[in-house]
């Protein structure tokens, strides 16, 4: 397994997840999400982030976490993929954590075929799932989003 980079840990319904810190631009308080016509089901809508229109990805749907109404205490993780900047609605951003490579478990050892899961980390409070932001959207979803964003 590769050397671990610092991660941004966050929660959804009490479960801990993480993204590589290098992909995360910043964390913002939740703001109103504007629906985006013709967007793929995985996209909640768009938000204005310092003058830029950014699509909001419904990671609850991707992770099969029960849907719920967005709360004023929720946060947005603004993150970059190679194709675009996206916003992720999370319950809470916990911390930036530096994890040793020995704490990482490759996804193939546990869940082969889950492309957006990069791996697992064994930490003192339990297991954290790390995710590959580049693979959150399928090719079909990415193309549909691109078409929707051009109409904005």
N, CA, C and O of each residue as an XYZ file, in Angstrom:
608
protein
N       0.851     -1.184      0.000
C       0.000      0.000      0.000
C       0.893      1.241      0.000
O       1.978      1.235      0.581
N       0.440      2.273     -0.636
C       1.217      3.502     -0.726
C       1.298      4.214      0.623
O       0.515      3.943      1.534
N       2.240      5.106      0.728
C       2.391      5.917      1.923
C       1.138      6.780      2.093
O       0.648      7.376      1.134
N       0.633      6.839      3.310
C      -0.597      7.588      3.565
C      -0.326      9.084      3.567
O       0.699      9.549      4.065
N      -1.268      9.822      2.998
C      -1.234     11.279      3.038
C      -2.171     11.742      4.139
O      -2.981     10.953      4.627
N      -2.079     13.000      4.541
C      -3.065     13.503      5.495
C      -4.462     13.422      4.879
O      -4.632     13.586      3.671
N      -5.445     13.170      5.720
C      -6.826     13.043      5.267
C      -7.717     14.043      5.988
O      -7.390     14.515      7.077
N      -8.852     14.359      5.363
C      -9.897     15.143      6.010
C     -10.984     14.147      6.380
O     -11.599     13.537      5.505
N     -11.220     13.982      7.675
C     -12.225     13.034      8.155
C     -13.542     13.768      8.369
O     -13.573     14.891      8.871
N     -14.643     13.098      7.973
C     -15.975     13.670      8.141
C     -16.963     12.565      8.482
O     -16.645     11.381      8.369
N     -18.170     12.959      8.902
C     -19.171     11.967      9.259
C     -20.441     12.107      8.431
O     -20.806     13.191      7.976
N     -21.090     10.978      8.257
C     -22.445     10.874      7.704
C     -23.160      9.856      8.577
O     -22.759      8.693      8.623
N     -24.198     10.271      9.260
C     -24.954      9.371     10.143
C     -24.067      8.609     11.116
O     -24.286      7.421     11.351
N     -23.077      9.269     11.680
C     -22.229      8.661     12.688
C     -21.075      7.833     12.142
O     -20.162      7.495     12.895
N     -21.089      7.498     10.869
C     -19.991      6.747     10.261
C     -18.917      7.722      9.789
O     -19.229      8.785      9.252
N     -17.655      7.359      9.991
C     -16.549      8.217      9.572
C     -16.060      7.848      8.181
O     -15.920      6.673      7.839
N     -15.802      8.891      7.382
C     -15.288      8.767      6.029
C     -14.130      9.746      5.892
O     -13.908     10.579      6.771
N     -13.391      9.646      4.788
C     -12.270     10.561      4.603
C     -11.953     10.766      3.131
O     -12.228      9.917      2.283
N     -11.368     11.919      2.861
C     -10.812     12.266      1.553
C      -9.366     12.681      1.770
O      -9.010     13.172      2.842
N      -8.533     12.485      0.756
C      -7.164     12.993      0.838
C      -7.208     14.500      0.991
O      -7.975     15.174      0.302
N      -6.404     15.028      1.875
C      -6.334     16.469      2.098
C      -5.982     17.213      0.820
O      -6.436     18.340      0.620
N      -5.182     16.605     -0.048
C      -4.759     17.270     -1.276
C      -5.932     17.595     -2.204
O      -5.828     18.501     -3.031
N      -7.048     16.868     -2.075
C      -8.223     17.122     -2.915
C      -9.134     18.206     -2.338
O      -9.958     18.772     -3.056
N      -8.988     18.491     -1.052
C      -9.907     19.408     -0.371
C      -9.393     20.844     -0.452
O      -8.259     21.145     -0.081
N     -10.265     21.713     -0.949
C      -9.924     23.136     -1.048
C     -10.242     23.864      0.258
O      -9.422     24.619      0.781
N     -11.458     23.620      0.776
C     -11.873     24.255      2.035
C     -13.180     23.642      2.509
O     -13.813     22.852      1.809
N     -13.565     24.031      3.717
C     -14.840     23.614      4.307
C     -15.655     24.875      4.543
O     -15.149     25.872      5.058
N     -16.933     24.817      4.156
C     -17.829     25.967      4.299
C     -19.077     25.549      5.070
O     -19.421     24.368      5.129
N     -19.744     26.532      5.656
C     -21.059     26.282      6.251
C     -22.038     26.000      5.125
O     -21.850     26.453      3.997
N     -23.068     25.260      5.434
C     -24.074     24.933      4.429
C     -24.747     26.221      3.943
O     -24.965     27.151      4.718
N     -25.064     26.256      2.673
C     -25.786     27.378      2.071
C     -26.937     26.787      1.268
O     -27.028     25.570      1.106
N     -27.806     27.642      0.772
C     -28.928     27.170     -0.017
C     -28.420     26.523     -1.309
O     -27.550     27.058     -1.996
N     -28.984     25.370     -1.611
C     -28.622     24.625     -2.819
C     -29.705     24.872     -3.860
O     -30.885     24.627     -3.607
N     -29.307     25.353     -5.017
C     -30.240     25.624     -6.115
C     -30.357     24.375     -6.979
O     -29.344     23.867     -7.461
N     -31.582     23.865     -7.185
C     -31.745     22.687     -8.042
C     -31.195     22.937     -9.444
O     -31.247     24.058     -9.951
N     -30.671     21.890    -10.057
C     -30.084     21.976    -11.389
C     -30.882     21.074    -12.330
O     -30.767     19.851    -12.257
N     -31.698     21.673    -13.221
C     -32.504     20.863    -14.137
C     -31.634     19.936    -14.992
O     -30.538     20.306    -15.414
N     -32.134     18.752    -15.233
C     -31.492     17.754    -16.090
C     -30.177     17.208    -15.532
O     -29.427     16.549    -16.252
N     -29.895     17.476    -14.263
C     -28.668     16.952    -13.654
C     -28.870     15.480    -13.296
O     -30.002     15.051    -13.075
N     -27.799     14.711    -13.238
C     -27.928     13.320    -12.813
C     -28.479     13.246    -11.387
O     -28.366     14.199    -10.616
N     -29.071     12.113    -11.052
C     -29.694     11.918     -9.747
C     -28.719     12.135     -8.590
O     -29.138     12.526     -7.500
N     -27.455     11.894     -8.805
C     -26.442     12.018     -7.756
C     -26.125     13.480     -7.415
O     -25.455     13.744     -6.417
N     -26.598     14.433     -8.231
C     -26.331     15.863     -8.019
C     -27.536     16.514     -7.349
O     -28.646     16.471     -7.879
N     -27.313     17.120     -6.178
C     -28.385     17.803     -5.447
C     -28.741     19.145     -6.080
O     -29.881     19.596     -5.973
N     -27.790     19.778     -6.727
C     -27.973     21.098     -7.324
C     -26.636     21.806     -7.376
O     -25.587     21.169     -7.474
N     -26.679     23.123     -7.309
C     -25.448     23.922     -7.347
C     -25.460     24.953     -6.228
O     -26.514     25.326     -5.714
N     -24.265     25.404     -5.863
C     -24.102     26.477     -4.887
C     -23.138     27.505     -5.455
O     -22.338     27.208     -6.342
N     -23.227     28.709     -4.932
C     -22.312     29.783     -5.295
C     -21.204     29.798     -4.249
O     -21.444     30.091     -3.078
N     -19.999     29.481     -4.681
C     -18.849     29.478     -3.780
C     -17.901     30.568     -4.241
O     -17.126     30.382     -5.180
N     -17.972     31.703     -3.572
C     -17.105     32.846     -3.874
C     -17.135     33.215     -5.354
O     -16.098     33.463     -5.970
N     -18.352     33.245     -5.913
C     -18.531     33.662     -7.298
C     -18.512     32.543     -8.320
O     -18.816     32.777     -9.490
N     -18.160     31.322     -7.907
C     -18.147     30.177     -8.820
C     -19.372     29.303     -8.567
O     -19.746     29.075     -7.416
N     -19.996     28.814     -9.637
C     -21.119     27.888     -9.524
C     -20.534     26.479     -9.421
O     -19.832     26.018    -10.322
N     -20.836     25.801     -8.304
C     -20.233     24.507     -8.000
C     -21.332     23.461     -7.815
O     -22.261     23.686     -7.039
N     -21.248     22.310     -8.518
C     -22.240     21.256     -8.315
C     -22.074     20.597     -6.947
O     -20.962     20.427     -6.446
N     -23.224     20.227     -6.353
C     -23.231     19.574     -5.043
C     -23.553     18.096     -5.247
O     -24.624     17.747     -5.745
N     -22.617     17.235     -4.857
C     -22.766     15.791     -5.023
C     -23.451     15.208     -3.790
O     -23.073     15.513     -2.659
N     -24.451     14.375     -4.014
C     -25.169     13.704     -2.929
C     -24.403     12.446     -2.541
O     -24.667     11.363     -3.062
N     -23.459     12.597     -1.631
C     -22.654     11.433     -1.262
C     -23.436     10.451     -0.407
O     -23.050      9.286     -0.312
N     -24.526     10.884      0.218
C     -25.378      9.945      0.955
C     -25.897      8.870      0.000
O     -25.908      7.687      0.338
N     -26.316      9.277     -1.168
C     -26.821      8.331     -2.160
C     -25.700      7.395     -2.611
O     -25.916      6.189     -2.728
N     -24.515      7.932     -2.864
C     -23.397      7.125     -3.338
C     -22.977      6.104     -2.273
O     -22.635      4.968     -2.601
N     -23.005      6.511     -0.999
C     -22.562      5.629      0.080
C     -23.686      4.785      0.652
O     -23.476      4.004      1.580
N     -24.891      4.947      0.091
C     -26.080      4.218      0.574
C     -26.372      4.522      2.040
O     -26.743      3.637      2.812
N     -26.199      5.780      2.403
C     -26.558      6.264      3.736
C     -27.978      6.814      3.635
O     -28.305      7.458      2.639
N     -28.833      6.581      4.637
C     -30.213      7.067      4.543
C     -30.283      8.569      4.259
O     -29.554      9.370      4.843
N     -31.183      8.920      3.345
C     -31.393     10.330      3.011
C     -32.042     11.044      4.187
O     -32.774     10.434      4.966
N     -31.774     12.324      4.311
C     -32.424     13.166      5.311
C     -32.390     14.597      4.820
O     -31.627     14.938      3.916
N     -33.217     15.428      5.416
C     -33.223     16.841      5.068
C     -31.881     17.462      5.462
O     -31.280     17.076      6.465
N     -31.429     18.411      4.677
C     -30.190     19.120      5.001
C     -30.449     20.015      6.197
O     -31.480     20.682      6.279
N     -29.510     20.023      7.116
C     -29.627     20.759      8.373
C     -28.699     21.975      8.358
O     -27.700     21.998      7.640
N     -29.042     22.972      9.152
C     -28.187     24.165      9.260
C     -26.814     23.846      9.847
O     -25.874     24.622      9.679
N     -26.692     22.715     10.532
C     -25.397     22.339     11.115
C     -24.516     21.568     10.127
O     -23.346     21.320     10.419
N     -25.058     21.185      8.963
C     -24.268     20.473      7.951
C     -23.172     21.381      7.390
O     -23.232     22.604      7.515
N     -22.193     20.766      6.783
C     -21.080     21.503      6.190
C     -20.873     21.069      4.749
O     -21.298     19.985      4.349
N     -20.221     21.917      3.979
C     -19.857     21.617      2.603
C     -18.339     21.450      2.527
O     -17.588     22.334      2.940
N     -17.905     20.332      2.007
C     -16.489     20.167      1.697
C     -16.345     20.561      0.230
O     -16.932     19.925     -0.646
N     -15.581     21.588     -0.032
C     -15.301     22.036     -1.395
C     -14.013     21.325     -1.797
O     -12.961     21.505     -1.182
N     -14.125     20.512     -2.845
C     -12.987     19.680     -3.234
C     -12.787     19.736     -4.743
O     -13.706     20.061     -5.494
N     -11.589     19.417     -5.165
C     -11.233     19.472     -6.586
C     -10.975     18.087     -7.144
O     -10.283     17.271     -6.536
N     -11.546     17.836     -8.315
C     -11.200     16.654     -9.095
C     -10.383     17.167    -10.276
O     -10.184     18.373    -10.416
N      -9.920     16.275    -11.109
C      -9.171     16.729    -12.281
C     -10.077     17.469    -13.260
O      -9.598     18.267    -14.066
N     -11.396     17.207    -13.196
C     -12.327     17.820    -14.146
C     -13.015     19.075    -13.614
O     -13.318     19.983    -14.388
N     -13.262     19.140    -12.322
C     -14.051     20.266    -11.797
C     -13.953     20.345    -10.275
O     -13.451     19.437     -9.613
N     -14.447     21.453     -9.751
C     -14.620     21.617     -8.310
C     -16.021     21.131     -7.972
O     -16.971     21.409     -8.703
N     -16.153     20.401     -6.858
C     -17.454     19.912     -6.408
C     -17.618     20.233     -4.924
O     -16.647     20.481     -4.210
N     -18.879     20.221     -4.484
C     -19.185     20.398     -3.064
C     -19.843     19.122     -2.562
O     -20.672     18.532     -3.256
N     -19.479     18.699     -1.370
C     -20.033     17.504     -0.744
C     -20.716     17.915      0.547
O     -20.093     18.561      1.391
N     -21.981     17.557      0.722
C     -22.684     17.865      1.964
C     -22.371     16.765      2.969
O     -22.625     15.588      2.713
N     -21.816     17.156      4.114
C     -21.482     16.196      5.167
C     -22.100     16.664      6.478
O     -22.400     17.845      6.654
N     -22.286     15.717      7.394
C     -22.847     16.071      8.698
C     -21.871     16.947      9.475
O     -22.248     17.968     10.051
N     -20.603     16.522      9.478
C     -19.594     17.263     10.229
C     -18.204     16.907      9.725
O     -17.912     15.740      9.465
N     -17.352     17.908      9.590
C     -15.938     17.666      9.323
C     -15.280     17.521     10.683
O     -15.371     18.410     11.530
N     -14.616     16.390     10.880
C     -14.042     16.094     12.194
C     -12.681     16.747     12.374
O     -12.457     17.511     13.313
N     -11.757     16.420     11.434
C     -10.384     16.879     11.631
C      -9.551     16.510     10.410
O      -9.980     15.749      9.542
N      -8.354     17.070     10.372
C      -7.330     16.631      9.427
C      -6.447     15.675     10.217
O      -5.947     16.016     11.289
N      -6.260     14.471      9.673
C      -5.532     13.431     10.398
C      -4.363     12.946      9.553
O      -4.517     12.671      8.363
N      -3.206     12.844     10.172
C      -2.046     12.228      9.521
C      -2.031     10.770      9.951
O      -1.979     10.470     11.144
N      -2.076      9.866      8.984
C      -2.167      8.448      9.280
C      -0.958      7.737      8.697
O      -0.542      8.030      7.576
N      -0.397      6.809      9.451
C       0.756      6.058      8.943
C       0.291      5.072      7.880
O      -0.851      4.612      7.898
N       1.180      4.758      6.964
C       0.870      3.813      5.901
C       0.449      2.453      6.425
O      -0.325      1.754      5.771
N       0.949      2.060      7.605
C       0.599      0.747      8.158
C      -0.849      0.676      8.622
O      -1.374     -0.422      8.809
N      -1.508      1.814      8.813
C      -2.913      1.826      9.217
C      -3.849      1.660      8.034
O      -5.047      1.439      8.212
N      -3.300      1.767      6.808
C      -4.113      1.681      5.596
C      -4.293      0.225      5.151
O      -3.361     -0.579      5.196
N      -5.525     -0.088      4.720
C      -5.838     -1.398      4.149
C      -6.381     -1.141      2.754
O      -7.307     -0.347      2.590
N      -5.827     -1.795      1.755
C      -6.271     -1.618      0.374
C      -7.699     -2.127      0.211
O      -8.066     -3.144      0.799
N      -8.503     -1.430     -0.582
C      -9.911     -1.814     -0.774
C     -10.054     -3.209     -1.372
O     -11.014     -3.918     -1.072
N      -9.105     -3.604     -2.214
C      -9.177     -4.917     -2.849
C      -9.157     -6.064     -1.859
O      -9.667     -7.146     -2.151
N      -8.572     -5.840     -0.684
C      -8.530     -6.870      0.343
C      -9.899     -7.081      0.984
O     -10.166     -8.155      1.522
N     -10.768     -6.076      0.935
C     -12.053     -6.151      1.629
C     -13.237     -6.037      0.682
O     -14.151     -6.859      0.738
N     -13.235     -5.021     -0.195
C     -14.366     -4.756     -1.078
C     -13.934     -4.571     -2.527
O     -13.978     -3.451     -3.035
N     -13.523     -5.626     -3.199
C     -13.163     -5.438     -4.601
C     -14.377     -4.969     -5.398
O     -15.500     -5.403     -5.143
N     -14.145     -4.078     -6.367
C     -15.234     -3.606     -7.218
C     -15.883     -2.308     -6.772
O     -16.689     -1.755     -7.520
N     -15.571     -1.802     -5.599
C     -16.119     -0.508     -5.166
C     -15.112      0.561     -5.542
O     -14.264      0.944     -4.736
N     -15.212      1.041     -6.772
C     -14.199      1.920     -7.332
C     -13.996      3.214     -6.564
O     -12.867      3.697     -6.477
N     -15.053      3.790     -6.005
C     -14.890      5.079     -5.342
C     -14.323      4.951     -3.931
O     -13.975      5.960     -3.317
N     -14.222      3.727     -3.405
C     -13.561      3.513     -2.118
C     -12.086      3.277     -2.404
O     -11.721      2.366     -3.147
N     -11.247      4.106     -1.807
C      -9.802      3.964     -2.028
C      -9.198      2.952     -1.071
O      -8.310      2.184     -1.441
N      -9.684      2.957      0.159
C      -9.150      2.034      1.152
C      -9.810      2.242      2.499
O     -10.794      2.970      2.626
N      -9.255      1.596      3.487
C      -9.761      1.665      4.846
C      -8.599      2.001      5.759
O      -7.450      1.656      5.480
N      -8.912      2.680      6.854
C      -7.890      2.992      7.847
C      -8.351      2.501      9.195
O      -9.495      2.718      9.594
N      -7.461      1.842      9.889
C      -7.751      1.416     11.252
C      -7.244      2.513     12.186
O      -6.039      2.741     12.296
N      -8.173      3.185     12.852
C      -7.815      4.221     13.818
C      -8.346      3.825     15.184
O      -9.119      2.873     15.296
N      -7.942      4.541     16.217
C      -8.349      4.191     17.570
C      -9.865      4.185     17.756
O     -10.382      3.380     18.531
N     -10.587      5.065     17.063
C     -12.038      5.128     17.214
C     -12.789      4.211     16.279
O     -14.019      4.250     16.251
N     -12.086      3.371     15.496
C     -12.746      2.461     14.565
C     -12.153      2.570     13.173
O     -11.019      3.013     12.987
N     -12.949      2.154     12.202
C     -12.499      2.132     10.813
C     -13.005      3.374     10.082
O     -14.150      3.787     10.270
N     -12.152      3.964      9.252
C     -12.519      5.106      8.419
C     -12.377      4.678      6.970
O     -11.339      4.144      6.576
N     -13.416      4.909      6.172
C     -13.363      4.608      4.744
C     -12.796      5.813      4.019
O     -13.307      6.923      4.172
N     -11.743      5.613      3.230
C     -11.181      6.703      2.433
C     -11.693      6.566      1.004
O     -11.865      5.456      0.499
N     -11.932      7.696      0.363
C     -12.590      7.693     -0.937
C     -11.767      8.412     -1.993
O     -11.026      9.354     -1.715
N     -11.930      7.923     -3.221
C     -11.275      8.515     -4.380
C     -12.268      9.455     -5.048
O     -13.175      9.008     -5.750
N     -12.103     10.731     -4.838
C     -13.017     11.744     -5.351
C     -13.106     11.708     -6.871
O     -14.143     12.052     -7.438
N     -12.039     11.298     -7.532
C     -12.033     11.230     -8.997
C     -13.058     10.237     -9.532
O     -13.477     10.338    -10.685
N     -13.462      9.283     -8.705
C     -14.359      8.219     -9.159
C     -15.771      8.327     -8.589
O     -16.551      7.384     -8.716
N     -16.120      9.458     -7.961
C     -17.454      9.617     -7.383
C     -18.541      9.595     -8.446
O     -19.612      9.029     -8.228
N     -18.276     10.203     -9.587
C     -19.267     10.241    -10.660
C     -18.907      9.202    -11.722
O     -17.750      9.086    -12.125
N     -19.908      8.454    -12.164
C     -19.672      7.543    -13.279
C     -19.468      8.388    -14.535
O     -19.749      9.587    -14.531
N     -18.991      7.779    -15.587
C     -18.790      8.495    -16.851
C     -20.113      9.072    -17.344
O     -20.163     10.210    -17.811
N     -21.175      8.291    -17.241
C     -22.500      8.748    -17.665
C     -22.955      9.946    -16.823
O     -23.475     10.922    -17.365
N     -22.759      9.875    -15.489
C     -23.143     10.984    -14.611
C     -22.309     12.224    -14.905
O     -22.834     13.338    -14.912
N     -21.018     12.040    -15.148
C     -20.139     13.176    -15.443
C     -20.572     13.877    -16.727
O     -20.580     15.106    -16.787
N     -20.935     13.104    -17.760
C     -21.382     13.702    -19.015
C     -22.714     14.442    -18.839
O     -22.902     15.529    -19.385
N     -23.631     13.847    -18.076
C     -24.924     14.498    -17.815
C     -24.716     15.785    -17.030
O     -25.365     16.793    -17.309
N     -23.817     15.759    -16.048
C     -23.526     16.963    -15.260
C     -22.937     18.035    -16.142
O     -23.311     19.203    -16.032
N     -22.020     17.663    -17.016
C     -21.396     18.632    -17.915
C     -22.445     19.334    -18.751
O     -22.398     20.554    -18.909
N     -23.399     18.576    -19.294
C     -24.477     19.169    -20.073
C     -25.353     20.101    -19.250
O     -25.744     21.168    -19.723
N     -25.658     19.707    -18.034
C     -26.480     20.541    -17.133
C     -25.768     21.834    -16.757
O     -26.382     22.899    -16.702
N     -24.452     21.728    -16.496
C     -23.679     22.889    -16.077
C     -23.555     23.902    -17.222
O     -23.455     25.102    -16.968
N     -23.560     23.441    -18.457
C     -23.473     24.361    -19.597
C     -24.726     25.202    -19.737
O     -24.696     26.274    -20.340
N     -25.835     24.716    -19.178
C     -27.086     25.452    -19.255
C     -27.214     26.515    -18.167
O     -28.130     27.336    -18.211
N     -26.311     26.508    -17.196
C     -26.382     27.471    -16.090
C     -25.924     28.831    -16.548
O     -25.912     29.776    -15.760
